[in-house]
Amino acid sequence: MKPLGPIPDGYTAIDGELAVGGIAASELVDEAGGTPLFVYSRELLDRRMAELRSAMPERLAIHYAVKANPFGPVLEHMAGLVDGFDIASGGELAMVTKAGIDPTLVSFAGPGKRDEELEAAISAGVTLNCESESEAHRAIAIAERLGVTPRLAIRVNPDFELRGSGMKMGGGAKPFGLDAERVPALAKEIIAAGADWRGLHIFTGSQALDAEAIAETQGNVLDLAAKLAKEIGAALPKLNMGGGLGIPYFANDVPVDLDLVGERLAARFAELPDSLVETRLCIELGRFLVGEAGVYLCRVVDRKVSHGETYLITDGGLHHQLAASGNFGTVVRRNYPVAIASHFDAEGSEEVHVVGCLCTPLDRLADKAMLPRAEVGDLVAVFCAGAYGASASPAMFLGQGPAREILV
Ligand SMILES: *Cc1c(COP(=O)(O)O)cnc(C)c1O
C-alpha cells in the first residue's frame, strides 16, 4: 500500500458523497454536463485569503500569479480578494483583460516576451518586470514609438534561493531576471530614459512548506532590495518579494506555519531602511491561494484485475492532471490526495490503482491506494486540483480535449 496525500480542509460529505460548496459531486457533474470536471470553490478561495490576510502584516499586498489558474470566473472572483495580478504571457494579459481586471494592477514577468506582447502590455498600462537589458531596451523603444511612458521594473536573479522549494528559480545561472550586480546600471538607465520606474521583482522559488526557510528568504530579499536601492540612488516605488508558499500534496507534508511567516515579516517591516520605508511591498502567490480550493472529478469507466492487482480506469487522466500523475517537475512519483467521491465517508477496503484513460503507463492518478470499493459509474476525486491542473496539462494529448470547469 502507498499512502495518499492529505485531503484539504473544507470538503464534506452529503449523504455519503463528496460535496463542494454544499453541493454533492454527482449534482455538480450533472450541472456541468459531465466528467471530467474541475470544481473550484468560492468559499474555499475566500477562506484561504482570509487566513492569509489575518496572518500577514496589513502593509503587505497580495498578488495572484495567474498561471496557477486562469479560469475566467476564478480570475473574476480573485479580483475581489487580491491587490494585484502577475501574468507571464500576452495570452494571460488577454485573460485578465477579459475578466475585467484593471491593467494598472497587473505586472508581467517571464523570459522571452515578444514585441507584440510588450506592445500590448505597455499600451494597457501593465508594469513590465524586465528580464534582461535587451528586453528593457526593446520596451523603451516600443513605448517611444507608441508615445507613452512605460511602467518598468526589473526582475532580479538573486544570489540565493528559497531553501526546500519544489522549484528553484533563483541562485546561480538562470534564464530568469537580471543578475543582481547588473541591476543598478539598468535601473539608472530606465530612470534616465524617462520611464515610470516601478522597482524590483525578486522571485526565489516555489512550493516551500518550511516557514523558517520562507522567512529567511524574505529577509534576504529585503536586504538585497535595500542594497540595490542604495546603489541605484532612488527609493523603490514597489518591491515584489516573490512568493513560494506551498501546499501539502503528499503524505507527511505539513502546511506552512503562516503565523510564523507573518510575525517575522512584521518584525522586518518594523525596521525597514529609508529606501524601503515608502515602498509598496507585495508577495505573489499561485498555488497557495487556489490549489486547495479545486477538486478534479472523473468517473470510473472500467474495473479490471491484472496479475492480482485491481485497476480503476477513469475517464480522466494526466491530460488534465499532469502534476498528480507525477510528470510535472517531480522526481519520485507520490500519490496526491485521491478519494472515491461517491463514497466519501466510507473507510478504505481494497488496494487499487487509479489510472486515466490514456494509452500510456504514465497515466496514473493513484498507485496502490487503500480506497472504498468503487464500481463502474462511481466518481473519483483528485484534490489539490485548483492550481496547475487544467492550465498545466496537455489537454490535446490523444485527442482527449479539455475538462469542464465550474466555480461554485
Ligand atoms: C510560477 C510563479 C509564481 C507562482 O508560483 P506558485 O508556486 O504557484 O505560488 C509566482 N511568481 C513567479 C515569477 C512565477 O514564475
PDBQT file of the ligand as one rigid body, heavy atoms in Angstrom, charges set to zero:
ROOT
HETATM    1  C1  LIG A 501       5.016  30.407 -11.114  1.00  0.00    +0.000 C 
HETATM    2  C2  LIG A 501       5.313  31.699 -10.488  1.00  0.00    +0.000 A 
HETATM    3  C3  LIG A 501       4.598  32.102  -9.357  1.00  0.00    +0.000 A 
HETATM    4  C4  LIG A 501       3.563  31.252  -8.701  1.00  0.00    +0.000 C 
HETATM    5  O1  LIG A 501       4.100  30.093  -8.114  1.00  0.00    +0.000 OA
HETATM    6  P1  LIG A 501       3.240  29.260  -7.088  1.00  0.00    +0.000 P 
HETATM    7  O2  LIG A 501       4.109  28.155  -6.677  1.00  0.00    +0.000 OA
HETATM    8  O3  LIG A 501       2.016  28.798  -7.809  1.00  0.00    +0.000 OA
HETATM    9  O4  LIG A 501       2.858  30.169  -5.975  1.00  0.00    +0.000 OA
HETATM   10  C5  LIG A 501       4.860  33.343  -8.847  1.00  0.00    +0.000 A 
HETATM   11  N1  LIG A 501       5.783  34.151  -9.412  1.00  0.00    +0.000 NA
HETATM   12  C6  LIG A 501       6.501  33.789 -10.485  1.00  0.00    +0.000 A 
HETATM   13  C7  LIG A 501       7.506  34.713 -11.046  1.00  0.00    +0.000 C 
HETATM   14  C8  LIG A 501       6.301  32.559 -11.060  1.00  0.00    +0.000 A 
HETATM   15  O5  LIG A 501       7.021  32.180 -12.121  1.00  0.00    +0.000 OA
ENDROOT
TORSDOF 0
